[in-house]
Amino acid sequence: MPKNRVAVNRKVVVVATLIATALALVGCAPDAPPGSGKPLVLTTFTVIADMAQVVGGDAVEVESITKVGAEIHGYEPTPSDLAKASSARLILDNGFGLERWFEDFLARSDAPHAVLTEGIEPVDIRSGDYAGLPNPHAWMSPIAGQVYVDNIRDALTELVPQEAEQFAANADAYKAELQVLADELAAVVAKLPERQRLLISCEGAFSYLARDIGLAEGYLWPVNSDTQGTPQQIKAAIELVRESGVGVVFCETTVSADAQRQVAREAGAEYGGSLYVDSLSEPDGPVPSYLELLRYDVNLIAEGLSGD
């Protein structure tokens, strides 16, 4: 059995234990955060929390289970997370296998939940222990992100039907901004020579972005797991950089960039910087919102691939 699947099984046991611990906290949980008077919408990570708050406006209270900077794949819920879920009126999760640690949690929660990748054509993982399963990082494409917005709008409308008109207006404006961003990046990519249209990152988190705006994709490992940054993966990435002639590689903020910096050194390329994927920054940081995350990454990728 692969190491990371053993780890997943252990996390299921941990979650079950934490649920028992949290039961004592559940009985007196309120229907909404104290003093807010608004229904609590709970999300699995900060990116979709921001999306939900934009669509929901001041009609709902939105909180993320994982905090800023958390590595979403390996997160383990705490007793306070489980207790908080008892007061949630709606839970939004990504789906596509991203929140494997959350499956048992969701099964034991009474709150309805919506899967935000519903309706997105999946890109399958090509290699590793999860080969053949959907790549979960669909939000990294501003095209696919518009499907998230539609699903959030529909879930919130069912929760608070009297605010349906406002949710629809917020969603339409949000999708328009995402489309502008997608068009801008596609225009940058179209100006690049074919050999420079290759995005190489640590994790294969950009499959949907690459598909939707005309990039090729390379990476050290397909999904963050117990087997990432192995000598074999590093060797393969070095060979890919050398053969392609691409001059820059990237990594993500929630994992170590050491392996990718080694790839850059040995392949004669530059390390282009860290991209945001699984988490927003703090409010005073560079990517306090989903739109800012996409803009930041788009600019960094465009600068790196164009050689600026």
N, C-alpha and C positions, 0 to 999 in steps of 0.2 A: 504493500500500500504506500502511495506517495506520502512524503513527510507532511506536506501541507494538508492533506486530507486527514491525517492523524490529528494534526493541530485543530482542524475544524471540529472533529469529534470531541476533543477535549473542551473546546469552547462551548459546545452544546451542553456538556455536563456542567460547566461553570455557570452558564446562563440558567440552567434548571435550579442549581443551588441558590443563585442570587434571587430567583423568583420566590423561593421559599422564604428567604431573608426579608424580602420586600413586602410580603403579605401583611406584616404588622403595620406597615405604613399606609396601606391602601384604603383601609376602611373609612378614614375621615377625609379623603381627598376631595377637594371642591371641583365643580364643573368647569371652572375657569380660573386663571391666575387671580390671586387676591386683589380686589380693587379694580380690576380691568373691566369686568362685566362682559367680556368678549369670549367667544368659544376659543379654546386652545387647539391649535393645529401643531402637531409634533412632526418633525421631519428627521430623517436619519443623518443628514449632514448639512453643513452650513450653506453650500451652494444652492440646494433646493429650498432651504429656509428663506434665503433672500428672494428667490423667484416667487415663492408663495406669498411673501409679504408685499411684493410689488403688485401682484394680482389681487390680493385680498385687501390691500389698503388698510384703512382704520377699522374695518369691519371684523377683523380677527386678530388674535394674538398668536404669533408664530415663534416656536423655539426649536432649536436643533439639539438632538441627543448628543452627537459628537461636537466637540468644541473646535475653535479655530486652531489650525495646525495639526489636527488629528489625522492619522493615517487610517483611512476608512476601512480598508480590507481586513485589518487585523484587530479592529476595536472589540472590546469586551464590555457589555453593558454592566452598569453598577446597580446596586439596590435602589439608589435614588432615581436612576433612569427608569427602572421598572415601576417605581411608585408614581413617578410623574406621568407615565403612560395611562395610569388609571384615571387621571383627570382630563386626558385628551379627548376631544370630540372627533378628531380626525387624525390619522397618521398617513403621511406621504413618504413613500420609499421609491428608490430608483428602479429596482428590479434588475433583470438580466444577471442575477446571481451576485450582485455587488455586495449586498448586506447578508452574507451567509451567516454571520454571527447573530443576525436579527430574526432569522426565520422562526425559531422557537419562541422568541419574544412576541412576535406578531401573532402567532397561533394562540397565545395565551391572553391576548388583549381583547377587550370587548369593543374597543373603538373600531369603526370602519376604517379601511385604508385604501388608498389609490396607488397604483403602480404607474409611475410617470413615463416609463418607456413603452407603455401600451400603444401600439400602432406604429412604432418605429421598426423598420426593417433591420434586423440585427446583422452586424459584421462578426463572423465567427473568429474565434481565437485560432491561430494557425499552428501553434506548437505548445509544448509543455504539458503539464498535468491537466490543464483545462482545455486542451485542443478540442475543437468542435463545438464548444459552448459559446454563447454570445459574449462578445467584448462588452463590458458594462458601461464604458465611458461615453455614452452617447451625448451627454450634455456638453461635451467639448466641441461639438459642432453647433454653430448658431442656427443652422437649418434644422437639425434634430431638436435643438432647444425650443423651437417653436411648438413642437408636439408636446413637450413638457408643459408649456404654458397653456395649451388647450386642455390638457388633462387636469392641470391645477384649477383652471376656470370651472371645468365641469364638476370637479369634486367639491369646490367651495360653493358652487351654486346649489348643489344638492344639500349641503350643510346649512347654508343661509340663503334660502331662495329669494327672500325679499331684497337681497343685494345683487341679484342676477345682472341687472343692467350695468351696475358699476363694475362688477367683475369682468363683464364682456368688454367694456370700454378700456379698462386697464390692460386686459390681455391683448387687445388689438394694437394699442399703442406700443406695448412691450415687443410684440412680434415684429412690428415695423422697424424698431431699433435693431433687433437681431438681424433682420434681413439686410439692412444697410451695412452692418458689420460684415456679414457674409459676402456681400457684393464687393466691399472694399478689399477684403483679403483675396478673393478670387481674381480681382484686377491686378493685384501685386503678383500673384503666382503666375498669371498669364504672361507677364513681362519677363519672367525668368527663363533662361535657357533650360531646355529639357533636363540636362544633367544636374541642374541645381534645384530641381523640384523634388528633393528628398529630405524628409524630416526624420532625423534620428534622435531618439530620446531614450531614457532609461527604461521606462515602462511603455508598453504599447497602448498608451492612453489616447492616441490621436487618430485612431482608425476611422472614426466617423468624420472628423475634420478633414482628413486626407481624402476620403471618398467624396465628400461633398464640394470641395473646392479645388480638386485637381492636383493633389500632392501624392507622391509615393511615400511609404512609411517604412522605417527601420527602427529597431529597438534592441536593447540588451536582453530584456525578459518581457513576456507577454502580459503578465499580471503579477503584481506584488505578491510574493509568497515566501515560503521558507527557502526556496531554491532560486535566489536572485543574485546576480553579480558573480556567477561561477566562472572559473577559468575558461570553460568552453564558450560561455556566452560572450565573455570579453574578447576572446580570440576571434569569434565569428563577427563581432561588431567591428573589430580592427580591419578584418579582411573586407567587410562591406564598405567601410569608409575609403579604404585604399582603392578598391575596384571602381567605386562610383566617382571618386574624385571630389565628393562634396567636402567643403572646407570647414564645416561647423557641426557640432553635436550639442545636445541639450540634456538636461535632467529635470526632475520635478522637486518641488520644495519639501515634500514630506518624506523623501528618502535620501540616503547619502549619495553624493555625486562622485565619490572617490573612484568607483569603477569607470564611470564615463570620462573622468579626467584622464585616467590611464589610457583609455581608448584614444582620446584626442592626442595625447603625447606620442603614443607609439604609431599612430596613423598619420601624424603630421597635420592634424587639423586643430581648430580652435574650439575651446569650450565656450559655447555661446551664452550660457547662463541658465538659471533655474526657472522653469515654467510652473505656473499654478494650475493644479488639476483638482485634487480631492478636497481642498479647503480654501476658503477665503482668508484674507489677512484680518488683523485687528482693524477697527474703524479708521485709525490714523495711518494704516499701512497702504501699500500700493494697490491692493485689490479688495476693497471693502464690499464690493458687490459682484454679482455674476457678470454684468456687462463690463465692469472694470477688469475682471479676470480675463475675459475674452479679449478685450482691447490690449491689455498688457501682453498677453501671449502672442497675439497677432502681430503686434509691433516688434517684439523680440524675435519672433520667427522670421518676419520679413527682413529685418535688419541683418540677421545672421545669414540667411540664404542669399541675399543680394550682395553680401560682402561689404556692407556699409560699416 
